[in-house]
């Protein structure tokens, strides 16, 4: 996962600032940054069933190959057609890898939070390096060539999948019915909103906020640094908050982390961009391990764990796909700061929904 994420991570910092070099308008940038998630929303259920049938190792080998291909297409593709194909391919790749890694991590329910957190820490190394060194490399070789360079280390994911994964591991499944979204639970709502806000509004607009007072190359460096901080914060916060969830309960810790993520959006809306971004990203990193921990602590023993994870990720990706798509078009009429404020208000409403549901003793469907 760490190697596969190299190209996707850098794309968020590069594409908004260099849209013309890729043959795109700003509206198309939103489409490109949403397309992979839209695909995942509809693909998770089928991929979960296919993984159950053929095993995690074979799926991961295929995903390592397609990750390399999609990263290379970012470098050689031009215009909506080629880049949309690459984003769809990446969507299927990521859906496969995220279900595989989470399935491994929550095999032990008593330590699910810590296991997911450690896994998230390892996965963040690649994106951090891509955003820090890749953003610098853009100024040296250009925005297109840098993705061809990143395709080389991404290719190393293939031997990792071939040699490091056990031969015939399949998820333990009892119920193989397709994943159905159904009525969103408080967990679904908050995952949707953090996906919409962090991976949509923030990720698409942060480079453009910096570009108001700096050159494009400097804006990409600044935006890349904060987007790298998103991964760095996850690497630090996910294991810590995962351990805390194992000790005191994932639901309680999730609410606190969601509230502090909301506070970060408030700061950005108020013009405290860097401070707000750091707060938002730190506690968004905590949510990465807390969601799977909630499922591990609440799911019944006879339910399909892989299907439950697919359902949670689907709601997150609905938000994360809507975020860039809506933000890309709204930026022509609504400021980035105001959009961050609207996300904060929506998260506040989501937290109220959470509290009211708890008072009614409603159980979250997983």
C-alpha positions as CSV (number, residue, x, y, z in Angstrom):
1,X,0.0,0.0,0.0
2,X,2.8,2.4,0.9
3,X,4.4,2.0,-2.5
4,X,1.1,1.9,-4.4
5,X,0.1,5.3,-2.9
6,X,3.1,7.3,-4.3
7,X,1.4,8.6,-7.5
8,X,-2.0,9.2,-6.0
9,X,-0.6,11.2,-3.1
10,X,1.4,13.6,-5.2
11,X,-1.4,14.1,-7.7
12,X,-3.5,16.0,-5.1
13,X,-0.7,18.6,-4.8
14,X,0.2,18.8,-8.5
15,X,-3.0,18.6,-10.4
16,X,-4.9,21.7,-9.2
17,X,-1.9,23.9,-9.8
18,X,-0.8,22.4,-13.1
19,X,-4.2,21.5,-14.6
20,X,-3.3,23.0,-18.1
21,X,-0.2,20.8,-18.4
22,X,-2.4,17.8,-18.1
23,X,-5.0,19.1,-20.5
24,X,-7.6,19.8,-17.9
25,X,-9.8,22.6,-16.6
26,X,-10.2,23.2,-12.9
27,X,-13.7,21.6,-13.1
28,X,-12.1,18.5,-14.6
29,X,-9.5,18.4,-11.8
30,X,-12.4,17.9,-9.4
31,X,-13.7,15.1,-11.6
32,X,-10.3,13.4,-11.7
33,X,-9.8,13.6,-7.9
34,X,-13.3,12.2,-7.4
35,X,-13.4,9.5,-10.1
36,X,-11.4,6.9,-8.2
37,X,-13.6,7.2,-5.2
38,X,-16.8,7.1,-7.2
39,X,-15.6,3.8,-8.6
40,X,-14.8,2.4,-5.2
41,X,-18.2,3.2,-3.8
42,X,-19.7,0.7,-6.4
43,X,-16.8,-1.7,-6.4
44,X,-16.2,-2.5,-2.8
45,X,-18.9,-5.1,-2.5
46,X,-17.8,-6.9,-5.7
47,X,-14.1,-6.7,-4.7
48,X,-14.9,-8.1,-1.2
49,X,-16.6,-11.1,-2.8
50,X,-13.8,-11.6,-5.3
51,X,-11.2,-11.4,-2.6
52,X,-13.2,-14.1,-0.6
53,X,-13.1,-16.3,-3.7
54,X,-9.5,-16.0,-4.9
55,X,-7.6,-15.0,-1.7
56,X,-5.9,-11.8,-0.6
57,X,-2.4,-12.6,-2.0
58,X,-3.6,-12.9,-5.7
59,X,-5.6,-9.7,-5.4
60,X,-2.7,-7.8,-3.9
61,X,-0.4,-9.0,-6.7
62,X,-2.8,-7.7,-9.3
63,X,-3.3,-4.4,-7.4
64,X,0.5,-3.9,-7.3
65,X,0.6,-4.2,-11.1
66,X,-2.3,-1.8,-11.7
67,X,-0.9,0.7,-9.2
68,X,2.3,0.9,-11.3
69,X,0.3,1.3,-14.5
70,X,-1.9,4.1,-13.2
71,X,1.1,6.1,-11.9
72,X,2.8,5.8,-15.3
73,X,-0.3,7.0,-17.1
74,X,-0.3,10.1,-15.0
75,X,3.1,10.9,-16.6
76,X,2.3,10.1,-20.2
77,X,-1.5,10.7,-20.4
78,X,-2.9,14.0,-21.6
79,X,-6.5,15.1,-21.5
80,X,-9.6,13.8,-19.7
81,X,-9.8,10.4,-21.4
82,X,-6.4,9.0,-20.4
83,X,-6.4,10.5,-16.9
84,X,-9.9,9.3,-16.2
85,X,-8.9,5.8,-17.2
86,X,-5.9,6.0,-14.8
87,X,-8.1,7.2,-12.0
88,X,-10.7,4.4,-12.5
89,X,-7.8,1.9,-12.5
90,X,-6.4,3.4,-9.3
91,X,-9.9,3.3,-7.7
92,X,-10.1,-0.5,-8.2
93,X,-6.5,-0.8,-7.0
94,X,-7.0,1.1,-3.8
95,X,-10.3,-0.7,-3.0
96,X,-8.5,-4.0,-3.2
97,X,-5.6,-3.0,-1.0
98,X,-7.6,-1.2,1.7
99,X,-9.9,-4.2,2.2
100,X,-6.9,-6.5,2.3
101,X,-4.9,-4.5,4.8
102,X,-7.9,-3.9,7.1
103,X,-9.0,-7.5,6.9
104,X,-5.6,-8.6,8.1
105,X,-5.5,-6.0,10.8
106,X,-8.8,-6.7,12.6
107,X,-8.3,-10.5,12.8
108,X,-7.6,-10.0,16.5
109,X,-10.5,-7.9,17.8
110,X,-8.9,-7.2,21.2
111,X,-6.1,-5.3,19.6
112,X,-7.8,-4.2,16.4
113,X,-7.2,-0.5,17.1
114,X,-3.5,-0.8,17.6
115,X,-3.1,-3.2,14.6
116,X,-4.9,-0.9,12.3
117,X,-3.0,2.0,13.6
118,X,0.4,0.4,13.0
119,X,-0.7,-0.6,9.6
120,X,-1.7,2.9,8.8
121,X,1.7,4.2,10.0
122,X,3.5,1.9,7.6
123,X,1.2,2.9,4.7
124,X,1.8,6.6,5.2
125,X,5.6,6.4,4.6
126,X,5.3,6.3,0.8
127,X,2.9,9.3,0.5
128,X,5.0,11.4,2.8
129,X,8.1,10.8,0.7
130,X,6.2,11.4,-2.5
131,X,4.7,14.7,-1.3
132,X,8.0,16.1,0.1
133,X,10.5,14.9,-2.5
134,X,8.0,14.6,-5.4
135,X,6.8,18.2,-4.9
136,X,10.4,19.4,-5.0
137,X,11.1,17.3,-8.0
138,X,8.2,18.9,-9.9
139,X,10.3,22.1,-10.1
140,X,13.2,20.2,-11.5
141,X,11.7,17.9,-14.1
142,X,8.1,19.1,-14.6
143,X,4.7,17.9,-13.4
144,X,4.4,15.1,-16.0
145,X,7.8,13.5,-15.8
146,X,7.7,13.2,-12.0
147,X,5.0,10.6,-12.2
148,X,7.1,8.4,-14.6
149,X,9.9,8.6,-12.1
150,X,7.5,7.6,-9.3
151,X,6.3,4.6,-11.3
152,X,9.7,2.9,-10.8
153,X,9.5,2.6,-7.0
154,X,5.8,1.8,-7.3
155,X,6.8,-1.3,-9.3
156,X,8.6,-2.6,-6.2
157,X,5.2,-3.4,-4.8
158,X,5.0,-6.4,-7.2
159,X,7.9,-8.4,-5.6
160,X,6.6,-7.4,-2.1
161,X,3.2,-8.9,-2.9
162,X,4.8,-12.0,-4.6
163,X,7.3,-12.8,-1.9
164,X,6.1,-11.3,1.4
165,X,2.4,-12.5,1.5
166,X,1.4,-16.0,2.6
167,X,0.2,-18.3,-0.1
168,X,-3.4,-19.2,0.6
169,X,-4.9,-16.8,3.0
170,X,-8.6,-16.0,2.6
171,X,-10.8,-13.8,4.8
172,X,-13.0,-15.6,7.3
173,X,-16.5,-15.1,5.9
174,X,-19.9,-16.5,7.0
175,X,-22.3,-14.1,5.2
176,X,-21.4,-13.4,1.5
177,X,-24.3,-11.2,0.6
178,X,-23.4,-8.0,-1.3
179,X,-22.6,-4.9,0.8
180,X,-25.7,-2.7,1.0
181,X,-25.4,0.9,2.1
182,X,-28.8,1.3,3.7
183,X,-29.7,4.1,6.2
184,X,-26.5,5.9,7.3
185,X,-25.5,5.4,10.9
186,X,-23.7,8.2,12.9
187,X,-20.4,6.5,12.0
188,X,-21.4,6.5,8.3
189,X,-22.3,10.2,8.5
190,X,-19.1,11.3,10.1
191,X,-17.0,9.2,7.8
192,X,-18.8,10.8,4.9
193,X,-18.2,14.3,6.2
194,X,-14.5,13.8,7.0
195,X,-14.0,12.3,3.5
196,X,-15.8,15.2,1.9
197,X,-14.0,17.8,3.9
198,X,-10.4,16.6,4.3
199,X,-10.0,14.6,1.0
200,X,-12.2,17.0,-0.9
201,X,-12.5,20.6,0.2
202,X,-9.1,20.8,1.9
203,X,-7.0,18.7,-0.5
204,X,-8.3,20.5,-3.6
205,X,-8.1,24.0,-2.2
206,X,-5.0,24.2,0.0
207,X,-2.6,24.6,-2.9
208,X,-4.8,27.3,-4.4
209,X,-5.0,29.2,-1.1
210,X,-1.2,29.3,-1.0
211,X,-1.0,30.3,-4.7
212,X,-2.8,33.6,-3.9
213,X,0.5,35.0,-2.3
214,X,3.2,32.8,-3.9
215,X,4.3,31.3,-7.2
216,X,2.9,28.1,-8.4
217,X,6.0,26.1,-7.6
218,X,6.1,27.6,-4.0
219,X,2.4,26.9,-3.6
220,X,2.9,23.3,-4.7
221,X,5.7,22.9,-2.1
222,X,3.5,24.5,0.6
223,X,0.5,22.5,-0.3
224,X,2.5,19.3,-0.7
225,X,4.0,19.8,2.7
226,X,0.6,20.1,4.4
227,X,-0.8,17.2,2.4
228,X,2.3,15.2,3.5
229,X,1.4,16.3,7.0
230,X,-1.9,14.5,6.5
231,X,0.0,11.3,6.1
232,X,2.5,12.1,8.8
233,X,-0.3,12.9,11.2
234,X,-1.9,9.6,10.4
235,X,1.3,7.7,10.9
236,X,1.6,9.2,14.4
237,X,-2.0,9.5,15.5
238,X,-3.5,6.2,14.2
239,X,-1.5,3.8,16.4
240,X,-1.8,6.1,19.5
241,X,-5.6,6.6,19.2
242,X,-6.0,2.9,18.1
243,X,-4.3,1.8,21.3
244,X,-6.5,4.3,23.3
245,X,-9.6,2.8,21.5
246,X,-8.6,-0.7,22.6
247,X,-8.4,0.6,26.2
248,X,-11.4,2.9,26.7
249,X,-13.7,2.1,23.8
250,X,-13.5,3.1,20.1
251,X,-16.9,4.9,20.1
252,X,-16.0,7.4,22.8
253,X,-12.6,8.2,21.3
254,X,-14.0,8.5,17.8
255,X,-16.4,11.3,19.0
256,X,-13.6,13.3,20.5
257,X,-11.4,13.0,17.4
258,X,-14.3,14.0,15.1
259,X,-15.0,17.1,17.2
260,X,-11.4,18.2,17.1
261,X,-11.2,17.5,13.3
262,X,-14.2,19.9,13.1
263,X,-12.3,22.5,15.1
264,X,-9.5,22.4,12.5
265,X,-12.0,23.3,9.8
266,X,-13.2,26.2,11.9
267,X,-9.6,27.5,12.1
268,X,-9.1,27.3,8.3
269,X,-12.4,29.1,7.8
270,X,-11.2,31.9,10.1
271,X,-8.0,32.4,8.1
272,X,-5.7,30.4,10.4
273,X,-4.8,28.1,7.5
274,X,-1.7,26.4,8.8
275,X,-2.9,26.0,12.4
276,X,-6.3,24.7,11.3
277,X,-4.7,22.3,8.8
278,X,-2.4,20.8,11.5
279,X,-5.3,20.3,13.9
280,X,-7.6,18.9,11.3
281,X,-5.0,16.5,9.8
282,X,-3.8,15.2,13.2
283,X,-7.3,14.1,14.3
284,X,-8.3,13.0,10.9
285,X,-5.3,10.7,11.2
286,X,-6.8,9.4,14.4
287,X,-10.1,8.6,12.6
288,X,-8.2,6.3,10.2
289,X,-7.8,3.6,12.9
290,X,-10.9,4.4,15.0
291,X,-13.5,3.6,12.3
292,X,-12.3,0.0,11.8
293,X,-11.9,-0.4,15.6
294,X,-15.5,0.6,16.0
295,X,-16.5,-2.2,13.6
296,X,-14.2,-4.7,15.3
297,X,-15.7,-3.9,18.7
298,X,-19.4,-3.9,17.6
299,X,-19.8,-6.4,14.8
300,X,-21.5,-9.7,15.7
301,X,-19.4,-12.9,15.4
302,X,-21.5,-14.3,12.6
303,X,-21.3,-11.3,10.3
304,X,-19.0,-10.7,7.4
305,X,-16.2,-8.5,8.6
306,X,-14.9,-7.8,5.2
307,X,-18.3,-6.7,4.1
308,X,-18.7,-4.4,7.1
309,X,-15.4,-2.7,6.3
310,X,-16.4,-2.3,2.7
311,X,-19.6,-0.6,3.8
312,X,-17.7,1.9,6.0
313,X,-15.2,2.7,3.3
314,X,-18.0,3.2,0.8
315,X,-19.6,5.9,2.9
316,X,-16.2,7.6,3.3
317,X,-15.6,7.4,-0.4
318,X,-19.0,8.8,-1.3
319,X,-17.9,11.9,0.7
320,X,-14.4,11.9,-0.6
321,X,-15.7,11.6,-4.2
322,X,-18.3,14.3,-3.8
323,X,-15.8,16.7,-2.1
324,X,-13.4,17.4,-5.0
325,X,-16.2,17.3,-7.6
326,X,-18.3,19.9,-5.8
327,X,-15.3,22.0,-4.6
328,X,-13.8,22.2,-8.0
329,X,-16.9,23.9,-9.4
330,X,-17.8,25.9,-6.2
331,X,-14.4,27.6,-6.1
332,X,-15.4,29.8,-9.0
333,X,-18.2,31.3,-6.8
334,X,-17.5,30.4,-3.2
335,X,-14.2,31.0,-1.3
336,X,-12.2,28.1,0.1
337,X,-12.5,29.5,3.6
338,X,-16.3,29.6,3.4
339,X,-16.4,26.0,2.2
340,X,-14.3,24.9,5.1
341,X,-16.8,26.7,7.4
342,X,-19.7,24.9,5.9
343,X,-18.0,21.5,6.4
344,X,-17.4,22.4,10.1
345,X,-21.1,23.2,10.5
346,X,-22.0,19.9,8.9
347,X,-19.7,18.0,11.2
348,X,-21.2,19.7,14.2
349,X,-24.6,18.5,13.0
350,X,-23.2,15.0,12.5
351,X,-21.9,15.0,16.1
352,X,-25.3,16.0,17.4
353,X,-26.8,13.1,15.4
354,X,-24.2,10.8,17.1
355,X,-25.2,12.1,20.6
356,X,-29.0,11.8,20.0
357,X,-28.5,8.3,18.7
358,X,-26.6,7.3,21.8
359,X,-29.3,8.7,24.0
360,X,-31.9,6.6,22.2
361,X,-29.6,3.6,22.6
362,X,-29.5,3.0,18.9
363,X,-27.0,0.4,17.7
364,X,-25.0,1.2,14.6
365,X,-25.6,-1.1,11.7
366,X,-22.4,-2.6,10.4
